[in-house]
Amino acid sequence: MTPQTFKELLAGYYSGTLTDRERIELSAMLHDPQHSEELKQLFTEDLADPDFQSVADTESLELVYQQIQLQKQAMPVRRIFPYRRVAAAAAVILLMATGTYFLFFYPSQKPGIVRTQDVLKNDIEAPAFTKAVLKLMDGKEIVLDTATNSQLAVQENAAIVKTGDGQLIYKINHSSQADGSVHMNTLAVPRGSRPVQLTLTDGTKVWLNTASSITYPVVFSGSERKVQMSGEAYYEVAKDPARKFYVSASGLETEVLGTHFNVNAYEDEEQKKVTLLEGAIKVSKNGQLVALKPGQQARLTGNLPDRQAGNIPITINSIDAEEAVAWKDGYFDFRGIDIKSVMRQLTRWYNVEVEYNGKITDNHFSGIINRDNNISQVLKMLQSTGGVVFKIETGSSSAATGKIIVLP
């Protein structure tokens, strides 16, 4: 690093002209403890440099520095690359190695300055526990967090067990006999709840995201295994060559033998997505059938009537598959999405309402944030880009914990 390099990168950040590589380079500099004192001195000198002030005035530079410092407050995160191809990950690893994540507008957007209004004085904490509810065949409902860590019920010839870490596991009980009927259970995770891990009797593992549900047989019988879901879930399907596994969600059907994949089928999302991380799957809808390879995502876009009528083709895109399962590892992945897409994720996780006050620009964000942050910390990170301002209202009269007002 040279003083001139730092000056050029800082000026480029302010003017919105940095390339992806330059943004990564600036991030690495700012987060390298070996250069902290040196960078602080350089910044002080730059404020007095007439050449640099021709690019940005002193007051604006001070606000840029505040913005950068605010962005550095993001929570440290683990490195999560188990399924990424090296070529796709190489450009990102340098940024991740710094231990924090930045939020930037894409190069076509000019980064704004942090607005100083005290609009985030209220706060809402991230979900601390699971509010999931298990509904049995006889209609009995069990709230998992209030249930004891032990056997919850016995249905057919399977025991339903809640473990000490909150998982729900179905275990075949060979000492009991099935009565011949098919028992269906439903596990629902409401808004404002932590995800739940479920293990089915065939050994398949399911992670169920907030505002999601899954209906499944207690014991799989016959020549196939079928479950139905809404919302979002990640699957690690146990291999069984004799019986394929099917997941139905919003009219999309995913067929597998044994593999790892994610299904995002929230009704309030315009795109329904099935992402493959490992193995092979087929996705079908109204006669359309596509096959996916690892790192590919099947998408169905459009409104509900068009999707139901089969007027929209399923498309396949190659993506960084880890983006699809960031929620399972405890992160918001806001790379390449607009403010309304961001707010839908926050609505489900923090159980808040959202109100848009005025015309909101169609800016896109890029960044990853720990989901254990309070909502004010997440909003400050978004607000630090300068494209939007938020106000938090708590004590809502509805079932929500509060309201987020989005201001232009």
HELIX and SHEET records of a PDB file:
HELIX    1   1 PRO A    3  SER A   15  1                                  13    
HELIX    2   2 ASP A   20  LEU A   30  1                                  11    
HELIX    3   3 PRO A   33  HIS A   35  5                                   3    
HELIX    4   4 SER A   36  LEU A   47  1                                  12    
HELIX    5   5 PRO A   50  GLN A   53  1                                   4    
HELIX    6   6 THR A   58  GLN A   71  1                                  14    
HELIX    7   7 VAL A   86  MET A   96  1                                  11    
HELIX    8   8 LEU A  144  THR A  146  5                                   3    
HELIX    9   9 LEU A  304  ALA A  309  1                                   6    
HELIX   10  10 ALA A  321  VAL A  325  5                                   5    
HELIX   11  11 ILE A  339  TYR A  350  1                                  12    
HELIX   12  12 ILE A  375  GLN A  383  1                                   9    
SHEET    1   A 3 PHE A 104  PHE A 105  0                                        
SHEET    2   A 3 HIS A 364  SER A 366 -1                                        
SHEET    3   A 3 ILE A 337  ASP A 338 -1                                        
SHEET    1   B10 GLU A 141  VAL A 143  0                                        
SHEET    2   B10 VAL A 133  LYS A 135 -1                                        
SHEET    3   B10 MET A 184  VAL A 189 -1                                        
SHEET    4   B10 SER A 212  PRO A 217 -1                                        
SHEET    5   B10 GLU A 224  GLU A 236 -1                                        
SHEET    6   B10 LYS A 205  LEU A 208 -1                                        
SHEET    7   B10 VAL A 196  THR A 199 -1                                        
SHEET    8   B10 LEU A 168  ILE A 172  1                                        
SHEET    9   B10 ALA A 158  LYS A 162 -1                                        
SHEET   10   B10 GLN A 151  GLN A 155 -1                                        
SHEET    1   C 9 GLU A 141  VAL A 143  0                                        
SHEET    2   C 9 VAL A 133  LYS A 135 -1                                        
SHEET    3   C 9 MET A 184  VAL A 189 -1                                        
SHEET    4   C 9 SER A 212  PRO A 217 -1                                        
SHEET    5   C 9 GLU A 224  GLU A 236 -1                                        
SHEET    6   C 9 LYS A 244  ALA A 249  1                                        
SHEET    7   C 9 LEU A 252  VAL A 256 -1                                        
SHEET    8   C 9 ILE A 281  LYS A 285 -1                                        
SHEET    9   C 9 GLN A 288  LEU A 292 -1                                        
SHEET    1   D 9 GLU A 141  VAL A 143  0                                        
SHEET    2   D 9 VAL A 133  LYS A 135 -1                                        
SHEET    3   D 9 MET A 184  VAL A 189 -1                                        
SHEET    4   D 9 SER A 212  PRO A 217 -1                                        
SHEET    5   D 9 GLU A 224  GLU A 236 -1                                        
SHEET    6   D 9 HIS A 260  ALA A 265 -1                                        
SHEET    7   D 9 GLN A 271  GLU A 278 -1                                        
SHEET    8   D 9 GLN A 296  THR A 301 -1                                        
SHEET    9   D 9 THR A 315  SER A 318 -1                                        
SHEET    1   E 2 TYR A 331  ASP A 333  0                                        
SHEET    2   E 2 ILE A 368  ASN A 370 -1                                        
SHEET    1   F 3 VAL A 352  TYR A 356  0                                        
SHEET    2   F 3 GLY A 402  LEU A 407  1                                        
SHEET    3   F 3 VAL A 389  THR A 394 -1                                        
END                                                                             
